[in-house]
C-alpha cells in the first residue's frame, strides 16, 4: 500500500432534501440524503483528479 499524497481531515455532513415538494415540513415522510461537507468534497474532488487521497 502506498501513502496518500493528501490527507483530508474533517467531517462528512448530510443535506436532507424532501421528496415531497410543496408539503409542510411537519408532514414530510420521505427524504433523500446527500453527503458533503468541505473536507469530504475536497477529498472526492482530489480523487477525481487522480491524486491519491485519504480521509480522516
CHARMM-style PDB file with segment names, atoms N, HN, CA, C and O in Angstrom:
ATOM      1  N   UNK     1       0.847  -1.186   0.000  1.00  0.00      PROA
ATOM      2  CA  UNK     1       0.000   0.000   0.000  1.00  0.00      PROA
ATOM      3  C   UNK     1       0.892   1.249   0.000  1.00  0.00      PROA
ATOM      4  O   UNK     1       1.855   1.328   0.763  1.00  0.00      PROA
ATOM      5  N   UNK     2       0.574   2.194  -0.834  1.00  0.00      PROA
ATOM      6  HN  UNK     2      -0.208   2.130  -1.454  1.00  0.00      PROA
ATOM      7  CA  UNK     2       1.344   3.435  -0.898  1.00  0.00      PROA
ATOM      8  C   UNK     2       0.703   4.494  -0.006  1.00  0.00      PROA
ATOM      9  O   UNK     2      -0.484   4.429   0.311  1.00  0.00      PROA
ATOM     10  N   UNK     3       1.503   5.452   0.382  1.00  0.00      PROA
ATOM     11  HN  UNK     3       2.467   5.506   0.125  1.00  0.00      PROA
ATOM     12  CA  UNK     3       0.989   6.541   1.211  1.00  0.00      PROA
ATOM     13  C   UNK     3       0.258   7.551   0.330  1.00  0.00      PROA
ATOM     14  O   UNK     3       0.684   7.815  -0.794  1.00  0.00      PROA
ATOM     15  N   UNK     4      -0.842   8.118   0.836  1.00  0.00      PROA
ATOM     16  HN  UNK     4      -1.188   7.903   1.749  1.00  0.00      PROA
ATOM     17  CA  UNK     4      -1.569   9.117   0.045  1.00  0.00      PROA
ATOM     18  C   UNK     4      -0.760  10.395  -0.090  1.00  0.00      PROA
ATOM     19  O   UNK     4       0.056  10.723   0.771  1.00  0.00      PROA
ATOM     20  N   UNK     5      -0.996  11.108  -1.177  1.00  0.00      PROA
ATOM     21  HN  UNK     5      -1.659  10.842  -1.877  1.00  0.00      PROA
ATOM     22  CA  UNK     5      -0.350  12.405  -1.364  1.00  0.00      PROA
ATOM     23  C   UNK     5      -0.991  13.463  -0.475  1.00  0.00      PROA
ATOM     24  O   UNK     5      -0.327  14.404  -0.041  1.00  0.00      PROA
ATOM     25  N   UNK     6      -2.291  13.305  -0.204  1.00  0.00      PROA
ATOM     26  HN  UNK     6      -2.831  12.541  -0.557  1.00  0.00      PROA
ATOM     27  CA  UNK     6      -3.038  14.289   0.582  1.00  0.00      PROA
ATOM     28  C   UNK     6      -3.871  13.552   1.630  1.00  0.00      PROA
ATOM     29  O   UNK     6      -4.458  12.509   1.342  1.00  0.00      PROA
ATOM     30  N   UNK     7      -3.918  14.095   2.842  1.00  0.00      PROA
ATOM     31  HN  UNK     7      -3.440  14.942   3.076  1.00  0.00      PROA
ATOM     32  CA  UNK     7      -4.808  13.580   3.881  1.00  0.00      PROA
ATOM     33  C   UNK     7      -5.782  14.695   4.236  1.00  0.00      PROA
ATOM     34  O   UNK     7      -5.369  15.773   4.664  1.00  0.00      PROA
ATOM     35  N   UNK     8      -7.062  14.440   4.060  1.00  0.00      PROA
ATOM     36  HN  UNK     8      -7.398  13.565   3.712  1.00  0.00      PROA
ATOM     37  CA  UNK     8      -8.104  15.407   4.419  1.00  0.00      PROA
ATOM     38  C   UNK     8      -8.685  15.005   5.765  1.00  0.00      PROA
ATOM     39  O   UNK     8      -9.007  13.838   5.987  1.00  0.00      PROA
ATOM     40  N   UNK     9      -8.815  15.963   6.651  1.00  0.00      PROA
ATOM     41  HN  UNK     9      -8.554  16.911   6.470  1.00  0.00      PROA
ATOM     42  CA  UNK     9      -9.367  15.706   7.978  1.00  0.00      PROA
ATOM     43  C   UNK     9     -10.611  16.561   8.183  1.00  0.00      PROA
ATOM     44  O   UNK     9     -10.613  17.752   7.872  1.00  0.00      PROA
ATOM     45  N   UNK    10     -11.655  15.954   8.702  1.00  0.00      PROA
ATOM     46  HN  UNK    10     -11.653  14.986   8.955  1.00  0.00      PROA
ATOM     47  CA  UNK    10     -12.860  16.722   8.979  1.00  0.00      PROA
ATOM     48  C   UNK    10     -14.071  15.833   9.067  1.00  0.00      PROA
ATOM     49  O   UNK    10     -13.960  14.636   9.330  1.00  0.00      PROA
ATOM     50  N   UNK    11     -15.217  16.412   8.848  1.00  0.00      PROA
ATOM     51  HN  UNK    11     -15.308  17.385   8.634  1.00  0.00      PROA
ATOM     52  CA  UNK    11     -16.470  15.685   8.988  1.00  0.00      PROA
ATOM     53  C   UNK    11     -17.194  15.590   7.648  1.00  0.00      PROA
ATOM     54  O   UNK    11     -16.992  16.398   6.742  1.00  0.00      PROA
ATOM     55  N   UNK    12     -18.036  14.582   7.562  1.00  0.00      PROA
ATOM     56  HN  UNK    12     -18.201  13.926   8.298  1.00  0.00      PROA
ATOM     57  CA  UNK    12     -18.949  14.463   6.420  1.00  0.00      PROA
ATOM     58  C   UNK    12     -20.311  14.935   6.918  1.00  0.00      PROA
ATOM     59  O   UNK    12     -20.823  14.422   7.913  1.00  0.00      PROA
ATOM     60  N   UNK    13     -20.883  15.888   6.244  1.00  0.00      PROA
ATOM     61  HN  UNK    13     -20.466  16.305   5.435  1.00  0.00      PROA
ATOM     62  CA  UNK    13     -22.208  16.400   6.582  1.00  0.00      PROA
ATOM     63  C   UNK    13     -23.209  15.894   5.558  1.00  0.00      PROA
ATOM     64  O   UNK    13     -22.836  15.526   4.445  1.00  0.00      PROA
ATOM     65  N   UNK    14     -24.470  15.877   5.931  1.00  0.00      PROA
ATOM     66  HN  UNK    14     -24.773  16.176   6.836  1.00  0.00      PROA
ATOM     67  CA  UNK    14     -25.515  15.439   5.009  1.00  0.00      PROA
ATOM     68  C   UNK    14     -26.570  16.520   4.864  1.00  0.00      PROA
ATOM     69  O   UNK    14     -27.072  17.051   5.854  1.00  0.00      PROA
ATOM     70  N   UNK    15     -26.900  16.842   3.623  1.00  0.00      PROA
ATOM     71  HN  UNK    15     -26.492  16.412   2.818  1.00  0.00      PROA
ATOM     72  CA  UNK    15     -28.063  17.679   3.338  1.00  0.00      PROA
ATOM     73  C   UNK    15     -29.229  16.728   3.140  1.00  0.00      PROA
ATOM     74  O   UNK    15     -29.114  15.756   2.393  1.00  0.00      PROA
ATOM     75  N   UNK    16     -30.334  16.989   3.788  1.00  0.00      PROA
ATOM     76  HN  UNK    16     -30.428  17.778   4.395  1.00  0.00      PROA
ATOM     77  CA  UNK    16     -31.521  16.147   3.645  1.00  0.00      PROA
ATOM     78  C   UNK    16     -32.576  16.952   2.894  1.00  0.00      PROA
ATOM     79  O   UNK    16     -33.034  17.988   3.375  1.00  0.00      PROA
ATOM     80  N   UNK    17     -32.956  16.470   1.717  1.00  0.00      PROA
ATOM     81  HN  UNK    17     -32.583  15.628   1.327  1.00  0.00      PROA
ATOM     82  CA  UNK    17     -33.933  17.169   0.895  1.00  0.00      PROA
ATOM     83  C   UNK    17     -35.213  16.354   0.817  1.00  0.00      PROA
ATOM     84  O   UNK    17     -35.192  15.133   0.668  1.00  0.00      PROA
ATOM     85  N   UNK    18     -36.315  17.057   0.922  1.00  0.00      PROA
ATOM     86  HN  UNK    18     -36.333  18.049   1.043  1.00  0.00      PROA
ATOM     87  CA  UNK    18     -37.624  16.414   0.884  1.00  0.00      PROA
ATOM     88  C   UNK    18     -37.905  15.828  -0.495  1.00  0.00      PROA
ATOM     89  O   UNK    18     -37.571  16.422  -1.520  1.00  0.00      PROA
ATOM     90  N   UNK    19     -38.519  14.664  -0.499  1.00  0.00      PROA
ATOM     91  HN  UNK    19     -38.791  14.181   0.333  1.00  0.00      PROA
ATOM     92  CA  UNK    19     -39.003  14.058  -1.738  1.00  0.00      PROA
ATOM     93  C   UNK    19     -40.465  14.427  -2.000  1.00  0.00      PROA
ATOM     94  O   UNK    19     -41.064  13.969  -2.973  1.00  0.00      PROA
ATOM     95  N   UNK    20     -41.026  15.251  -1.132  1.00  0.00      PROA
ATOM     96  HN  UNK    20     -40.540  15.623  -0.341  1.00  0.00      PROA
ATOM     97  CA  UNK    20     -42.429  15.639  -1.232  1.00  0.00      PROA
ATOM     98  C   UNK    20     -42.530  17.161  -1.306  1.00  0.00      PROA
ATOM     99  O   UNK    20     -42.899  17.824  -0.337  1.00  0.00      PROA
ATOM    100  N   UNK    21     -42.195  17.692  -2.468  1.00  0.00      PROA
ATOM    101  HN  UNK    21     -41.894  17.154  -3.255  1.00  0.00      PROA
ATOM    102  CA  UNK    21     -42.177  19.140  -2.644  1.00  0.00      PROA
ATOM    103  C   UNK    21     -43.542  19.760  -2.401  1.00  0.00      PROA
ATOM    104  O   UNK    21     -44.568  19.204  -2.794  1.00  0.00      PROA
ATOM    105  N   UNK    22     -43.545  20.907  -1.757  1.00  0.00      PROA
ATOM    106  HN  UNK    22     -42.712  21.358  -1.439  1.00  0.00      PROA
ATOM    107  CA  UNK    22     -44.771  21.644  -1.523  1.00  0.00      PROA
ATOM    108  C   UNK    22     -45.485  21.282  -0.236  1.00  0.00      PROA
ATOM    109  O   UNK    22     -46.414  21.984   0.163  1.00  0.00      PROA
ATOM    110  N   UNK    23     -45.080  20.207   0.427  1.00  0.00      PROA
ATOM    111  HN  UNK    23     -44.325  19.637   0.103  1.00  0.00      PROA
ATOM    112  CA  UNK    23     -45.724  19.823   1.682  1.00  0.00      PROA
ATOM    113  C   UNK    23     -45.077  20.574   2.843  1.00  0.00      PROA
ATOM    114  O   UNK    23     -43.892  20.904   2.789  1.00  0.00      PROA
ATOM    115  N   UNK    24     -45.854  20.844   3.891  1.00  0.00      PROA
ATOM    116  HN  UNK    24     -46.816  20.576   3.934  1.00  0.00      PROA
ATOM    117  CA  UNK    24     -45.256  21.456   5.080  1.00  0.00      PROA
ATOM    118  C   UNK    24     -44.211  20.518   5.701  1.00  0.00      PROA
ATOM    119  O   UNK    24     -44.359  19.296   5.652  1.00  0.00      PROA
ATOM    120  N   UNK    25     -43.183  21.086   6.268  1.00  0.00      PROA
ATOM    121  HN  UNK    25     -43.063  22.078   6.308  1.00  0.00      PROA
ATOM    122  CA  UNK    25     -42.079  20.319   6.840  1.00  0.00      PROA
ATOM    123  C   UNK    25     -42.570  19.234   7.800  1.00  0.00      PROA
ATOM    124  O   UNK    25     -42.051  18.118   7.783  1.00  0.00      PROA
ATOM    125  N   UNK    26     -43.547  19.543   8.621  1.00  0.00      PROA
ATOM    126  HN  UNK    26     -43.969  20.450   8.634  1.00  0.00      PROA
ATOM    127  CA  UNK    26     -44.034  18.612   9.639  1.00  0.00      PROA
ATOM    128  C   UNK    26     -44.674  17.361   9.045  1.00  0.00      PROA
ATOM    129  O   UNK    26     -44.773  16.338   9.722  1.00  0.00      PROA
ATOM    130  N   UNK    27     -45.109  17.432   7.785  1.00  0.00      PROA
ATOM    131  HN  UNK    27     -45.029  18.263   7.235  1.00  0.00      PROA
ATOM    132  CA  UNK    27     -45.816  16.297   7.178  1.00  0.00      PROA
ATOM    133  C   UNK    27     -44.953  15.471   6.230  1.00  0.00      PROA
ATOM    134  O   UNK    27     -45.397  14.434   5.739  1.00  0.00      PROA
ATOM    135  N   UNK    28     -43.733  15.912   5.968  1.00  0.00      PROA
ATOM    136  HN  UNK    28     -43.372  16.755   6.368  1.00  0.00      PROA
ATOM    137  CA  UNK    28     -42.849  15.194   5.041  1.00  0.00      PROA
ATOM    138  C   UNK    28     -42.403  13.879   5.673  1.00  0.00      PROA
ATOM    139  O   UNK    28     -41.942  13.854   6.814  1.00  0.00      PROA
ATOM    140  N   UNK    29     -42.545  12.785   4.919  1.00  0.00      PROA
ATOM    141  HN  UNK    29     -42.919  12.806   3.992  1.00  0.00      PROA
ATOM    142  CA  UNK    29     -42.168  11.462   5.416  1.00  0.00      PROA
ATOM    143  C   UNK    29     -41.039  10.835   4.618  1.00  0.00      PROA
ATOM    144  O   UNK    29     -40.491   9.814   5.034  1.00  0.00      PROA
ATOM    145  N   UNK    30     -40.677  11.417   3.485  1.00  0.00      PROA
ATOM    146  HN  UNK    30     -41.123  12.246   3.147  1.00  0.00      PROA
ATOM    147  CA  UNK    30     -39.655  10.832   2.623  1.00  0.00      PROA
ATOM    148  C   UNK    30     -38.561  11.866   2.329  1.00  0.00      PROA
ATOM    149  O   UNK    30     -38.837  12.967   1.852  1.00  0.00      PROA
ATOM    150  N   UNK    31     -37.316  11.483   2.628  1.00  0.00      PROA
ATOM    151  HN  UNK    31     -37.092  10.588   3.016  1.00  0.00      PROA
ATOM    152  CA  UNK    31     -36.175  12.369   2.473  1.00  0.00      PROA
ATOM    153  C   UNK    31     -35.072  11.666   1.705  1.00  0.00      PROA
ATOM    154  O   UNK    31     -34.978  10.439   1.737  1.00  0.00      PROA
ATOM    155  N   UNK    32     -34.232  12.433   1.011  1.00  0.00      PROA
ATOM    156  HN  UNK    32     -34.308  13.430   0.985  1.00  0.00      PROA
ATOM    157  CA  UNK    32     -33.039  11.902   0.370  1.00  0.00      PROA
ATOM    158  C   UNK    32     -31.830  12.597   0.990  1.00  0.00      PROA
ATOM    159  O   UNK    32     -31.788  13.823   1.094  1.00  0.00      PROA
ATOM    160  N   UNK    33     -30.845  11.790   1.403  1.00  0.00      PROA
ATOM    161  HN  UNK    33     -30.879  10.794   1.318  1.00  0.00      PROA
ATOM    162  CA  UNK    33     -29.616  12.325   1.992  1.00  0.00      PROA
ATOM    163  C   UNK    33     -28.567  12.518   0.908  1.00  0.00      PROA
ATOM    164  O   UNK    33     -28.374  11.656   0.051  1.00  0.00      PROA
ATOM    165  N   UNK    34     -27.890  13.666   0.958  1.00  0.00      PROA
ATOM    166  HN  UNK    34     -28.047  14.366   1.655  1.00  0.00      PROA
ATOM    167  CA  UNK    34     -26.806  13.974   0.038  1.00  0.00      PROA
ATOM    168  C   UNK    34     -25.559  14.273   0.863  1.00  0.00      PROA
ATOM    169  O   UNK    34     -25.494  15.307   1.529  1.00  0.00      PROA
ATOM    170  N   UNK    35     -24.554  13.369   0.828  1.00  0.00      PROA
ATOM    171  HN  UNK    35     -24.607  12.529   0.288  1.00  0.00      PROA
ATOM    172  CA  UNK    35     -23.346  13.611   1.623  1.00  0.00      PROA
ATOM    173  C   UNK    35     -22.520  14.761   1.065  1.00  0.00      PROA
ATOM    174  O   UNK    35     -22.508  15.007  -0.141  1.00  0.00      PROA
ATOM    175  N   UNK    36     -21.841  15.450   1.945  1.00  0.00      PROA
ATOM    176  HN  UNK    36     -21.850  15.250   2.924  1.00  0.00      PROA
ATOM    177  CA  UNK    36     -20.993  16.564   1.524  1.00  0.00      PROA
ATOM    178  C   UNK    36     -20.177  17.077   2.689  1.00  0.00      PROA
ATOM    179  O   UNK    36     -19.736  16.299   3.535  1.00  0.00      PROA
ATOM    180  N   UNK    37     -19.977  18.361   2.739  1.00  0.00      PROA
ATOM    181  HN  UNK    37     -20.335  18.993   2.052  1.00  0.00      PROA
ATOM    182  CA  UNK    37     -19.097  18.988   3.719  1.00  0.00      PROA
ATOM    183  C   UNK    37     -17.765  19.283   3.037  1.00  0.00      PROA
ATOM    184  O   UNK    37     -17.296  18.493   2.218  1.00  0.00      PROA
ATOM    185  N   UNK    38     -17.167  20.400   3.369  1.00  0.00      PROA
ATOM    186  HN  UNK    38     -17.548  21.042   4.034  1.00  0.00      PROA
ATOM    187  CA  UNK    38     -15.948  20.840   2.671  1.00  0.00      PROA
ATOM    188  C   UNK    38     -14.827  19.809   2.683  1.00  0.00      PROA
ATOM    189  O   UNK    38     -14.249  19.557   1.625  1.00  0.00      PROA
ATOM    190  N   UNK    39     -14.483  19.194   3.822  1.00  0.00      PROA
ATOM    191  HN  UNK    39     -14.952  19.399   4.681  1.00  0.00      PROA
ATOM    192  CA  UNK    39     -13.382  18.225   3.796  1.00  0.00      PROA
ATOM    193  C   UNK    39     -13.688  17.009   2.919  1.00  0.00      PROA
ATOM    194  O   UNK    39     -12.824  16.552   2.171  1.00  0.00      PROA
ATOM    195  N   UNK    40     -14.892  16.491   3.006  1.00  0.00      PROA
ATOM    196  HN  UNK    40     -15.595  16.862   3.614  1.00  0.00      PROA
ATOM    197  CA  UNK    40     -15.265  15.329   2.191  1.00  0.00      PROA
ATOM    198  C   UNK    40     -15.321  15.692   0.718  1.00  0.00      PROA
ATOM    199  O   UNK    40     -14.874  14.914  -0.125  1.00  0.00      PROA
ATOM    200  N   UNK    41     -15.858  16.852   0.393  1.00  0.00      PROA
ATOM    201  HN  UNK    41     -16.222  17.484   1.077  1.00  0.00      PROA
ATOM    202  CA  UNK    41     -15.924  17.289  -1.005  1.00  0.00      PROA
ATOM    203  C   UNK    41     -14.521  17.485  -1.582  1.00  0.00      PROA
ATOM    204  O   UNK    41     -14.269  17.166  -2.743  1.00  0.00      PROA
ATOM    205  N   UNK    42     -13.613  18.012  -0.758  1.00  0.00      PROA
ATOM    206  HN  UNK    42     -13.819  18.271   0.186  1.00  0.00      PROA
ATOM    207  CA  UNK    42     -12.231  18.190  -1.208  1.00  0.00      PROA
ATOM    208  C   UNK    42     -11.587  16.848  -1.514  1.00  0.00      PROA
ATOM    209  O   UNK    42     -10.950  16.689  -2.555  1.00  0.00      PROA
ATOM    210  N   UNK    43     -11.748  15.877  -0.613  1.00  0.00      PROA
ATOM    211  HN  UNK    43     -12.265  16.006   0.233  1.00  0.00      PROA
ATOM    212  CA  UNK    43     -11.177  14.547  -0.825  1.00  0.00      PROA
ATOM    213  C   UNK    43     -11.730  13.917  -2.101  1.00  0.00      PROA
ATOM    214  O   UNK    43     -10.972  13.351  -2.888  1.00  0.00      PROA
ATOM    215  N   UNK    44     -13.030  14.009  -2.312  1.00  0.00      PROA
ATOM    216  HN  UNK    44     -13.646  14.469  -1.672  1.00  0.00      PROA
ATOM    217  CA  UNK    44     -13.643  13.436  -3.518  1.00  0.00      PROA
ATOM    218  C   UNK    44     -13.134  14.129  -4.779  1.00  0.00      PROA
ATOM    219  O   UNK    44     -12.863  13.469  -5.783  1.00  0.00      PROA
ATOM    220  N   UNK    45     -13.004  15.445  -4.733  1.00  0.00      PROA
ATOM    221  HN  UNK    45     -13.225  15.981  -3.918  1.00  0.00      PROA
ATOM    222  CA  UNK    45     -12.507  16.186  -5.888  1.00  0.00      PROA
ATOM    223  C   UNK    45     -11.073  15.820  -6.239  1.00  0.00      PROA
ATOM    224  O   UNK    45     -10.732  15.696  -7.415  1.00  0.00      PROA
ATOM    225  N   UNK    46     -10.228  15.646  -5.221  1.00  0.00      PROA
ATOM    226  HN  UNK    46     -10.505  15.747  -4.265  1.00  0.00      PROA
ATOM    227  CA  UNK    46      -8.835  15.275  -5.459  1.00  0.00      PROA
ATOM    228  C   UNK    46      -8.730  13.884  -6.088  1.00  0.00      PROA
ATOM    229  O   UNK    46      -7.923  13.662  -6.990  1.00  0.00      PROA
ATOM    230  N   UNK    47      -9.542  12.963  -5.610  1.00  0.00      PROA
ATOM    231  HN  UNK    47     -10.197  13.143  -4.877  1.00  0.00      PROA
ATOM    232  CA  UNK    47      -9.539  11.605  -6.179  1.00  0.00      PROA
ATOM    233  C   UNK    47      -9.950  11.650  -7.648  1.00  0.00      PROA
ATOM    234  O   UNK    47      -9.371  10.949  -8.479  1.00  0.00      PROA
ATOM    235  N   UNK    48     -10.949  12.475  -7.969  1.00  0.00      PROA
ATOM    236  HN  UNK    48     -11.419  13.044  -7.294  1.00  0.00      PROA
ATOM    237  CA  UNK    48     -11.381  12.599  -9.373  1.00  0.00      PROA
ATOM    238  C   UNK    48     -10.280  13.171 -10.259  1.00  0.00      PROA
ATOM    239  O   UNK    48     -10.253  12.928 -11.465  1.00  0.00      PROA
ATOM    240  N   UNK    49      -9.366  13.938  -9.647  1.00  0.00      PROA
ATOM    241  HN  UNK    49      -9.387  14.135  -8.667  1.00  0.00      PROA
ATOM    242  CA  UNK    49      -8.241  14.497 -10.381  1.00  0.00      PROA
ATOM    243  C   UNK    49      -7.058  13.518 -10.450  1.00  0.00      PROA
ATOM    244  O   UNK    49      -6.020  13.833 -11.032  1.00  0.00      PROA
ATOM    245  N   UNK    50      -7.220  12.346  -9.860  1.00  0.00      PROA
ATOM    246  HN  UNK    50      -8.063  12.090  -9.386  1.00  0.00      PROA
ATOM    247  CA  UNK    50      -6.186  11.324  -9.907  1.00  0.00      PROA
ATOM    248  C   UNK    50      -5.132  11.438  -8.815  1.00  0.00      PROA
ATOM    249  O   UNK    50      -4.064  10.836  -8.918  1.00  0.00      PROA
ATOM    250  N   UNK    51      -5.427  12.208  -7.765  1.00  0.00      PROA
ATOM    251  HN  UNK    51      -6.296  12.697  -7.681  1.00  0.00      PROA
ATOM    252  CA  UNK    51      -4.492  12.387  -6.652  1.00  0.00      PROA
ATOM    253  C   UNK    51      -4.862  11.406  -5.541  1.00  0.00      PROA
ATOM    254  O   UNK    51      -6.012  11.372  -5.104  1.00  0.00      PROA
ATOM    255  N   UNK    52      -3.900  10.611  -5.085  1.00  0.00      PROA
ATOM    256  HN  UNK    52      -2.966  10.639  -5.440  1.00  0.00      PROA
ATOM    257  CA  UNK    52      -4.200   9.649  -4.020  1.00  0.00      PROA
ATOM    258  C   UNK    52      -4.497  10.419  -2.739  1.00  0.00      PROA
ATOM    259  O   UNK    52      -3.726  11.283  -2.322  1.00  0.00      PROA
ATOM    260  N   UNK    53      -5.625  10.088  -2.128  1.00  0.00      PROA
ATOM    261  HN  UNK    53      -6.251   9.386  -2.467  1.00  0.00      PROA
ATOM    262  CA  UNK    53      -6.143  10.865  -1.013  1.00  0.00      PROA
ATOM    263  C   UNK    53      -6.665   9.944   0.085  1.00  0.00      PROA
ATOM    264  O   UNK    53      -7.228   8.884  -0.188  1.00  0.00      PROA
ATOM    265  N   UNK    54      -6.470  10.366   1.322  1.00  0.00      PROA
ATOM    266  HN  UNK    54      -6.013  11.227   1.544  1.00  0.00      PROA
ATOM    267  CA  UNK    54      -7.054   9.674   2.477  1.00  0.00      PROA
ATOM    268  C   UNK    54      -7.982  10.633   3.184  1.00  0.00      PROA
ATOM    269  O   UNK    54      -7.821  11.849   3.078  1.00  0.00      PROA
ATOM    270  N   UNK    55      -8.955  10.099   3.908  1.00  0.00      PROA
ATOM    271  HN  UNK    55      -9.086   9.112   3.994  1.00  0.00      PROA
ATOM    272  CA  UNK    55      -9.909  10.925   4.644  1.00  0.00      PROA
ATOM    273  C   UNK    55      -9.976  10.427   6.081  1.00  0.00      PROA
ATOM    274  O   UNK    55     -10.213   9.246   6.334  1.00  0.00      PROA
ATOM    275  N   UNK    56      -9.765  11.344   7.012  1.00  0.00      PROA
ATOM    276  HN  UNK    56      -9.573  12.303   6.807  1.00  0.00      PROA
ATOM    277  CA  UNK    56      -9.861  11.006   8.442  1.00  0.00      PROA
ATOM    278  C   UNK    56     -10.993  11.805   9.034  1.00  0.00      PROA
ATOM    279  OT1 UNK    56     -11.270  11.693  10.228  1.00  0.00      PROA
TER     280      UNK     56
END
